Amino acid sequence: MSEMFRTPSRRGFLSVAAAATGAAALSSGHPPAVAAAAATTSAVGPAIRPFRVHEPRAKLLDLRRRIIATQFPEKEPVSDQSQGPPLAMMQSVAAYWANHYDWRRCEKRFNSFPNFLTEIDGLDFHFVHVRSKHKNALPLLLSHGWPGSILEQMKVIEPLTNPTKFGGNASDAFDVVVPSMPGYGYSSKPTTTGWGPDHVARVWIELMKRLGYTKFVASGGDWGAVVVDLMALEGAPELAGIHTNMAGVVPPEVDGALFSHDPVDTTGFSPEERQVVDDLTFFYQHVYYALLLADRPQTMAGLADSPLGLATWLLDHDAASLALISRVFAGQKEGLSREDVLDNLTHYWLTKSGVSSSRIYADNRFPFFARKGVTIPVAVSVFPDELYEPPRSWAEEAYPNLIHYNKLARGGHFAAWEQPALFTKEVRTGFRSLR
């Protein structure tokens, strides 16, 4: 049995110091791990402070207790996943989570990279920053989305910073910065509105400048894709280009009609463009979670109380991802492992990010998929199981300075997480002309 689930000793699990740290965390509004890091430094203002992840054992034991105590609903009356994550799948998730999963392994992975905190616009932001050993490495910011986290990009940090160890050339090296969005993970939770993707875009630019970079690039998927588009619109001269694996290329009138469930005249559309209409018609018919999170995020309070409730909600992002994760917990080998999935779920649970991560939907004022007027260099990677596959024709119109466009043979919405080797190659190739 892993350390996560060992019985506490008679002496009690929490020491006086640990209890004090927990009290400080409650008063500061930070998770205990963040509060502990903040307590070790006197740095204030824009200073960059070192940080390590370490969750109290009591929280891990409480998590297991809650998983075991889960009250499951009855079995779904359908034979497919049209009503959401099947009962058998979630029972498999719970059994593995309670009896085999070890958070300390993930924690060790976190701490194998240099972790930091810095305050910007009144919030502490957690980020990983790894400088390459190779000269002239290109600084790169990687931006995650929902229901992902900073864990999505951890598989690609080493291949990007140390390419010669992973089949690349020294000239492909990057310095990599991976921040957690506000309300996610060990970044602070906003206490006011106004933290939409445009605000995050400005913070990411400030972060890169604070790290001393006078030229950098950025890459994102899901919310991160919206953020890097909006970074481009900020006009920061330091931002040389962006890469996206969820490109915003749909003509605004088409995207608006699809979102409103109005008919779209596809006369003159290519087969690829018609396929986009079909794919987004399906997506907008099933994007219930985004509409609820945008309108009533506080309604999801149960996500802070039930690990399986949180897991069921986070795993039901899109049909292809849910099918993949279902196969994983049925024992099939996929781009993700059971540990990958549970790392992300446990990260959300321990940092109580279920509700706070959703508020970006309420603060958003931008379309997900419509073109936004980006004019700087853009690299586009198209993964087949993404919510839709942006056709080259629309990509060239949306991004007049398109420097790379490629359709991949496999991979889905969480590209860096599912297919790190393909994602790494895309980033290397996509930004090569900007060095």
C-alpha positions in Angstrom: 0.0 0.0 0.0 1.4 3.4 -0.9 2.3 6.1 1.5 -0.8 8.0 0.5 -3.0 5.4 2.3 -1.0 4.3 5.3 -2.8 4.6 8.7 -1.7 7.6 10.7 0.5 6.9 13.8 -0.8 7.2 17.3 1.2 10.4 17.8 -1.1 12.1 15.3 -0.6 13.0 11.7 -0.2 16.8 11.9 2.6 18.3 13.8 2.2 21.7 15.6 4.1 23.4 12.8 2.0 21.7 10.1 -1.2 22.7 11.9 0.1 26.3 12.1 0.8 26.2 8.3 -2.8 25.0 7.7 -4.2 27.8 9.8 -2.1 30.3 7.9 -3.3 28.9 4.6 -7.0 29.3 5.7 -6.4 32.9 6.7 -4.4 33.8 3.5 -6.8 32.1 1.1 -4.0 30.0 -0.4 -3.8 26.1 -0.3 -1.5 24.8 2.4 1.3 24.0 0.0 1.3 27.6 -1.3 1.1 29.1 2.1 4.0 27.0 3.3 6.1 28.2 0.4 5.1 31.9 1.0 6.0 31.5 4.7 9.6 30.6 3.9 10.5 33.9 2.1 10.3 37.5 2.9 10.1 38.5 -0.8 7.2 40.8 -1.6 5.8 42.6 -4.7 7.1 41.4 -8.0 9.7 39.1 -6.6 9.9 35.6 -7.9 9.8 33.1 -5.0 10.8 29.4 -5.1 8.1 26.9 -4.4 7.7 23.2 -3.7 4.6 21.0 -3.8 3.9 19.0 -0.7 0.4 18.2 0.4 -0.4 17.2 4.0 -0.9 13.4 4.5 -4.2 14.2 6.3 -5.6 15.6 3.0 -4.6 12.4 1.1 -6.3 10.2 3.7 -9.4 12.3 3.7 -9.5 12.0 -0.1 -9.4 8.2 0.1 -12.1 8.2 2.8 -14.4 10.3 0.6 -13.8 8.1 -2.5 -14.6 5.0 -0.6 -17.8 6.6 0.8 -19.1 7.6 -2.6 -22.8 7.0 -3.2 -23.1 6.0 -6.8 -26.3 6.5 -8.9 -28.1 3.6 -10.6 -26.7 2.3 -13.9 -27.5 4.4 -16.9 -30.4 3.1 -19.1 -28.4 3.3 -22.3 -25.6 1.2 -23.7 -23.4 4.1 -24.9 -22.0 7.2 -23.3 -24.7 9.5 -24.5 -25.9 10.2 -21.0 -22.4 10.9 -19.6 -19.6 8.8 -18.0 -21.0 5.3 -17.5 -21.4 3.9 -14.0 -19.0 1.1 -14.6 -16.3 3.5 -15.8 -16.7 5.7 -12.7 -16.6 2.7 -10.4 -13.4 1.7 -12.1 -12.0 5.2 -11.6 -12.9 5.1 -7.9 -11.4 1.6 -7.3 -8.1 2.5 -8.9 -8.0 5.9 -7.2 -8.7 4.5 -3.7 -6.5 1.4 -3.9 -3.6 1.9 -6.3 -3.0 5.6 -7.0 -0.1 7.4 -5.4 -0.1 11.2 -5.3 3.5 11.3 -4.0 4.7 10.1 -7.4 3.0 13.0 -9.0 4.3 15.4 -6.3 7.8 14.1 -7.0 7.3 14.9 -10.7 6.2 18.4 -9.9 9.3 19.0 -7.8 11.7 17.6 -10.4 11.2 21.0 -12.1 12.0 24.4 -10.8 8.7 25.8 -9.4 8.0 29.4 -8.6 5.4 31.9 -7.4 5.1 35.5 -8.4 2.4 38.2 -7.8 0.8 39.9 -10.7 -2.3 42.1 -10.5 -2.9 41.1 -6.9 -2.8 37.3 -7.5 0.0 34.8 -6.9 0.7 32.7 -10.0 2.4 29.4 -9.8 4.7 28.4 -12.7 7.4 26.0 -13.8 10.4 27.6 -15.4 13.1 25.5 -17.0 16.0 27.1 -18.8 17.7 25.0 -21.5 21.4 24.2 -21.3 21.7 25.0 -25.0 22.7 28.5 -26.2 20.2 30.7 -27.9 17.2 28.7 -26.7 13.9 30.4 -27.7 11.7 31.3 -24.7 8.4 29.6 -24.9 5.2 29.9 -22.7 2.8 27.0 -22.7 -0.8 27.8 -21.6 -3.2 25.1 -20.5 -7.0 25.0 -20.4 -10.0 23.4 -18.7 -10.4 20.8 -17.4 -6.7 20.4 -17.8 -3.9 21.9 -15.7 -0.1 22.6 -15.7 0.2 18.8 -15.7 -0.7 18.7 -19.4 2.6 20.1 -20.4 4.9 18.3 -18.0 5.6 15.5 -20.6 7.0 18.0 -23.1 9.2 20.2 -20.9 12.2 18.0 -21.1 12.0 17.3 -24.9 11.6 21.0 -25.5 14.4 22.2 -23.2 16.8 19.3 -24.0 16.2 18.3 -27.6 19.4 16.5 -28.1 18.3 13.9 -25.6 15.0 13.4 -27.4 15.9 13.2 -31.1 16.2 16.9 -31.9 19.0 19.3 -32.5 20.5 21.9 -30.1 19.1 24.6 -32.4 15.6 23.4 -31.5 16.0 24.2 -27.8 13.5 26.3 -25.8 13.4 27.8 -22.4 10.0 26.7 -21.1 7.6 28.5 -18.8 4.4 26.8 -17.8 2.0 28.8 -15.6 -1.2 27.8 -13.9 -4.1 29.9 -14.8 -5.9 32.0 -12.1 -8.1 29.7 -10.0 -6.2 26.6 -11.1 -3.8 24.5 -9.1 -1.4 26.5 -6.9 -2.2 29.8 -8.5 -4.4 32.1 -6.4 -8.2 32.2 -6.7 -9.6 35.5 -7.9 -11.8 37.2 -5.4 -13.2 39.6 -8.0 -14.6 39.3 -11.5 -12.7 40.4 -14.6 -10.3 37.4 -15.0 -11.2 36.4 -18.5 -8.7 35.1 -21.1 -7.8 38.7 -22.1 -6.7 39.4 -18.6 -4.7 36.2 -18.5 -3.1 37.1 -21.8 -1.8 40.3 -20.3 -0.5 38.5 -17.2 1.4 35.9 -19.3 3.1 38.7 -21.2 4.0 40.4 -18.0 5.3 37.1 -16.6 7.6 36.6 -19.5 8.9 40.1 -19.4 9.5 39.8 -15.6 11.6 36.7 -16.3 13.8 38.9 -18.5 12.8 37.8 -21.9 12.8 40.4 -24.6 11.7 37.9 -27.3 9.4 34.9 -26.7 6.7 32.7 -28.3 3.6 31.1 -26.8 1.6 28.0 -27.4 -1.8 26.9 -26.1 -4.8 24.6 -26.3 -8.4 24.9 -25.1 -8.5 28.1 -23.0 -4.8 28.4 -23.7 -5.5 28.7 -27.4 -7.9 31.6 -26.8 -5.3 33.1 -24.5 -2.4 33.0 -27.0 -4.7 34.5 -29.7 -5.4 37.3 -27.3 -1.7 37.7 -26.4 -1.2 38.3 -30.1 -3.8 41.1 -30.0 -2.1 42.9 -27.2 0.6 44.1 -29.6 3.6 43.3 -27.3 6.7 43.6 -29.4 8.4 40.9 -27.3 5.9 38.2 -28.6 7.4 36.9 -31.9 4.7 34.4 -32.7 2.2 31.8 -31.4 1.4 28.1 -31.8 -2.1 26.7 -31.3 -3.6 23.2 -31.4 -7.2 24.6 -31.2 -7.1 27.3 -33.8 -9.7 30.1 -33.8 -10.4 30.3 -37.6 -14.2 30.1 -38.0 -15.8 33.1 -39.8 -17.6 35.0 -37.0 -21.0 34.9 -38.8 -20.7 31.1 -39.1 -19.6 30.6 -35.5 -22.3 33.0 -34.2 -25.0 31.1 -36.2 -23.8 27.7 -34.9 -23.7 28.9 -31.3 -27.3 30.2 -31.6 -28.3 26.9 -33.3 -29.3 28.8 -36.5 -28.9 27.2 -39.9 -25.7 27.9 -41.9 -25.7 28.2 -45.6 -22.8 26.1 -46.7 -23.1 26.9 -50.4 -19.6 27.2 -51.8 -18.0 25.6 -48.7 -15.3 22.9 -49.3 -15.9 19.4 -47.8 -13.5 20.3 -44.9 -15.4 23.5 -44.2 -18.7 21.6 -44.2 -17.2 19.1 -41.8 -16.4 22.0 -39.4 -20.1 23.0 -39.5 -21.1 19.5 -38.6 -18.6 19.1 -35.8 -19.4 22.4 -34.2 -23.1 21.9 -34.6 -22.6 18.7 -32.5 -20.4 20.5 -30.0 -22.7 23.4 -29.4 -25.5 21.0 -28.8 -23.5 19.3 -26.0 -21.6 22.2 -24.5 -23.9 22.2 -21.5 -20.9 22.4 -19.1 -19.6 25.6 -20.6 -23.0 27.3 -20.5 -23.6 26.3 -16.9 -20.1 27.4 -15.8 -20.5 30.7 -17.6 -23.9 31.4 -16.1 -23.9 29.8 -12.6 -20.4 28.7 -11.6 -21.2 28.8 -7.8 -23.9 26.2 -8.5 -21.1 23.7 -8.8 -20.3 23.9 -5.1 -20.6 20.1 -4.9 -17.3 19.8 -6.8 -15.5 20.9 -3.6 -17.2 18.2 -1.6 -17.2 15.0 -3.6 -14.1 13.6 -5.4 -16.2 11.4 -7.6 -18.6 14.3 -8.4 -15.6 16.4 -9.4 -14.1 13.5 -11.4 -17.4 12.8 -13.3 -17.7 16.5 -14.2 -14.1 16.9 -15.3 -14.0 13.7 -17.4 -17.0 14.6 -19.5 -15.4 17.4 -21.5 -15.9 16.0 -25.0 -17.0 12.8 -26.6 -13.6 11.7 -28.0 -11.8 12.4 -24.7 -14.4 10.6 -22.6 -14.2 7.6 -24.9 -10.4 7.6 -24.7 -10.4 7.8 -20.9 -13.1 5.1 -20.7 -10.8 2.8 -22.7 -7.9 3.6 -20.4 -9.8 2.5 -17.3 -11.0 -0.6 -19.2 -7.3 -1.6 -19.4 -6.4 -0.5 -22.9 -3.1 1.3 -23.6 -3.7 4.8 -24.9 -1.9 8.2 -25.1 -3.0 8.7 -21.5 -2.6 6.3 -18.6 -4.8 5.9 -15.5 -2.1 7.7 -13.5 -2.2 10.7 -16.0 -5.9 11.0 -15.5 -5.8 10.7 -11.7 -2.9 13.1 -11.4 -5.1 15.8 -12.9 -8.1 14.9 -10.9 -6.2 14.7 -7.6 -4.5 18.0 -8.4 -7.9 19.7 -8.9 -9.1 18.1 -5.6 -6.2 18.9 -3.4 -6.1 22.6 -4.6 -9.9 22.9 -4.5 -10.0 24.1 -8.0 -13.3 22.6 -9.1 -15.3 25.8 -8.8 -12.6 28.5 -9.0 -11.2 27.1 -12.3 -14.7 27.5 -13.9 -15.0 31.2 -13.3 -13.0 32.0 -16.5 -16.2 30.9 -18.3 -18.2 33.5 -16.5 -15.6 36.2 -17.2 -15.1 35.4 -20.8 -16.2 37.8 -23.6 -14.6 36.1 -26.6 -15.6 33.3 -28.9 -13.8 30.0 -28.7 -13.5 29.2 -32.4 -14.0 32.4 -34.3 -11.1 34.3 -35.9 -10.0 37.3 -33.8 -7.8 39.3 -36.1 -4.3 37.9 -35.3 -1.6 39.3 -37.6 1.6 38.0 -36.0 3.2 34.7 -37.1 1.1 31.7 -36.3 1.7 28.0 -36.3 -1.3 25.7 -36.4 -1.3 22.0 -35.5 -4.5 20.0 -36.3 -5.1 16.9 -34.3 -7.9 14.6 -35.6 -9.8 14.1 -32.4 -10.0 17.8 -31.6 -13.4 19.4 -31.2 -13.1 20.4 -34.9 -10.3 20.3 -37.5 -9.6 23.8 -38.8 -9.2 23.7 -42.6 -6.2 25.3 -44.2 -8.4 27.6 -46.2 -9.9 29.2 -43.0 -6.5 29.1 -41.2 -5.0 31.2 -44.0 -7.8 33.7 -43.7 -7.8 33.9 -39.9 -4.0 34.0 -39.7 -2.6 36.0 -42.7 0.9 35.3 -41.3 0.5 31.6 -41.2 4.0 30.1 -40.9 3.1 26.4 -40.3 0.0 24.2 -40.8 0.0 20.5 -40.3 -2.6 17.8 -39.8 -1.6 15.0 -37.5 -2.5 11.3 -37.7 -3.5 10.9 -34.1 -4.2 12.9 -31.0 -7.1 14.9 -29.5 -8.0 17.9 -27.4 -5.2 17.5 -24.8 -2.5 17.3 -27.4 0.6 17.8 -25.3 -0.7 15.4 -22.7 -1.9 12.7 -25.1 0.8 12.8 -27.8 3.9 14.6 -26.3 6.2 13.4 -29.1 4.0 14.7 -31.9 3.3 17.9 -30.0 7.0 18.5 -29.4 7.8 18.0 -33.0 5.0 20.4 -34.0 6.3 23.1 -31.7 9.9 22.7 -32.9 8.9 22.9 -36.5 6.3 25.6 -36.1 8.7 28.1 -34.5 11.8 27.2 -36.4 11.5 30.2 -38.7 11.3 32.6 -35.8 14.6 31.9 -34.2 
